[in-house]
Amino acid sequence: MRAVAATGTVVAVLLAGCGGTKVTQRSERLVRGQTIFASECSGCHTVSGREHGAVGGDLLLTHLDRKDLASFARVMPTTRPLSAAAAAAVASYIASRER
């Protein structure tokens, strides 16, 4: 068990030295975007790439770029207006689903 923990520590250190911080920041942004989407957007929109009858439609079918998705997210009727950073996180999450 200690070997597995030690191996995990070595991998984490190596990743941190090889741009792991950027990967972690991107992952955190996607998780934040997914969380915000689930709480603020999913009542009206989906991101499955197929139309399911959602009131606001499926956002993958719009083919908007990340900048336009963020702009769109800022004007949607959410419980509280999304900050630029929150809208960018939502846009990153949606764009990641297209891949």
URFENUR-V617994 format. One record per pair of residues at least 24 apart in sequence whose C-alpha atoms are under 8 Angstrom apart, sorted by the first residue. I is the first residue (numbers start at 1). J is the second residue. D is the distance in whole Angstrom. If there is no record, write none. Layout:
i=(I | I)
j=(J | J)
d=(D | D)
//
This chain:
i=(29 | 29 | 29 | 30 | 30 | 30 | 30 | 30 | 31 | 32 | 32 | 32 | 33 | 33 | 33 | 33 | 33 | 33 | 33 | 33 | 33 | 34 | 34 | 34 | 36 | 36 | 37 | 40 | 40 | 41 | 47 | 47 | 48 | 49 | 59 | 60 | 60 | 60 | 60 | 65 | 66 | 66 | 66 | 67)
j=(89 | 92 | 93 | 89 | 90 | 92 | 93 | 96 | 93 | 86 | 89 | 90 | 86 | 87 | 88 | 89 | 90 | 91 | 92 | 93 | 94 | 89 | 90 | 93 | 86 | 90 | 90 | 78 | 79 | 78 | 94 | 97 | 97 | 98 | 94 | 94 | 95 | 97 | 98 | 95 | 91 | 92 | 95 | 91)
d=(5 | 7 | 8 | 6 | 7 | 6 | 5 | 8 | 8 | 8 | 6 | 8 | 7 | 8 | 8 | 4 | 4 | 7 | 7 | 5 | 8 | 8 | 6 | 6 | 7 | 7 | 6 | 6 | 7 | 7 | 7 | 7 | 8 | 8 | 7 | 7 | 8 | 8 | 6 | 8 | 5 | 7 | 6 | 7)
//
